[in-house]
């Protein structure tokens, strides 16, 4: 072997050794690609075969403080293409639109400008069954303003059992939550700030609850506009997070946009703060929208679209428990923490001037597809021109939609600046907004840091204890109070001894 060849082989061997040592060193300096585990509440939906059913979870009649008698209430929802309706009169359990409810006379008297204290007349049994199965011939309704609404779907309209707006009426601020499938709350007035008692008692009875328009409690002067785009005090975050943690599977979520969004414009920020407390503890509350309708023109302000394999009460309850719905509103007054409005250019008066609140051309989701290998989330929708992705209360990404499809890649640089606990999104368009439920983001090999959520003992704890003691000592066995409860609150106190 020549000297030159020996030198060449020596250099080649040295280079090979250097390369094998250097490659691992360089690789060690390169950041490892995270493997996200995306917990998608919409997993399992067959987007081709299932239907999305128009749903109202919170509304009223003259049985408590609404303007609409039961017959008009049913006719209007039917004509507006609703397929699931939960009647939630204050302190008044819904036992069917064909049954006279046990009313609370005091509530109806306080709101007599609405109720007129008129007789409660349910719809006939024969008509009730036709509404339920979708064969009722009266498919059109003409509003007071002369607008004609016509039902186009052939589906029936489910009547959700035992709907009730708990706490009835509380002093100083509304402290309400809606409940379903539970024999609880008839004639119970509640005390200020006590969301805990009805949540707990409904859970014991196997029912479910959603917190209602909590912005009216957080900002009792109804001055939410003065606080828009700001974080909510941790006191409220802990208080509501504990309700979900203490009643998992029953306290399912909270309203994030109700009616015209006047008093709930900050509730989405509160919701994101709550999620950061509950998700590390294994609980994911859902966000819903609802009309809280009291009069004719408010029935279609906001609603949810429930994805189900069939139109049954069993499928609907499963839908609520799994969060397999999207929440829609014609109104959005929300501003994100970074100052970005939810709906750029939204003018509330335009909705009234054009009567756009009657229309269902609102943004809606028609498919959510998660690629666990590529760590991408693809959304398909209609009537939308913008999609906004939210995580931990911050806007992660906002982009225009031109073909009804948008994809988020979790490995984009903009997403790797800090750890994220969840992702949710909303679609916005010319006539409204559509919110998704959150998807939990876990990273393989990592755990969420522990989050301690302290129990909240506030004035509601004191008031609840005080009222309980006074009722037992002075009221429970007092014939005069019995008479008051019977005629003013509408129930027989002897049956509850």
Secondary structure as UniProt FT lines:
FT   HELIX           3..29
FT   STRAND          36..39
FT   TURN            41..44
FT   TURN            47..49
FT   STRAND          51..56
FT   TURN            62..65
FT   HELIX           70..79
FT   TURN            80..81
FT   STRAND          84..85
FT   TURN            97..98
FT   HELIX           105..110
FT   HELIX           112..115
FT   TURN            116..117
FT   HELIX           125..133
FT   STRAND          140..142
FT   TURN            144..145
FT   STRAND          148..150
FT   STRAND          158..159
FT   TURN            161..162
FT   STRAND          164..166
FT   STRAND          177..180
FT   TURN            186..187
FT   TURN            192..193
FT   HELIX           196..204
FT   TURN            205..206
FT   STRAND          208..211
FT   HELIX           215..218
FT   TURN            219..221
FT   HELIX           224..227
FT   TURN            228..229
FT   HELIX           234..246
FT   TURN            247..250
FT   STRAND          251..258
FT   TURN            259..260
FT   TURN            265..266
FT   HELIX           267..278
FT   HELIX           279..281
FT   STRAND          286..290
FT   HELIX           296..298
FT   TURN            299..300
FT   STRAND          302..308
FT   HELIX           313..322
FT   STRAND          325..329
FT   TURN            337..338
FT   TURN            344..345
FT   HELIX           348..353
FT   TURN            354..355
FT   HELIX           356..358
FT   STRAND          364..371
FT   TURN            372..375
FT   STRAND          376..382
FT   STRAND          386..391
FT   TURN            392..393
FT   STRAND          394..400
FT   STRAND          405..409
FT   TURN            410..411
FT   HELIX           413..415
FT   STRAND          422..429
FT   TURN            430..431
FT   STRAND          432..435
FT   STRAND          439..443
FT   TURN            444..445
FT   HELIX           459..470
FT   HELIX           471..475
FT   TURN            476..477
FT   HELIX           479..484
FT   HELIX           485..489
FT   HELIX           493..496
//
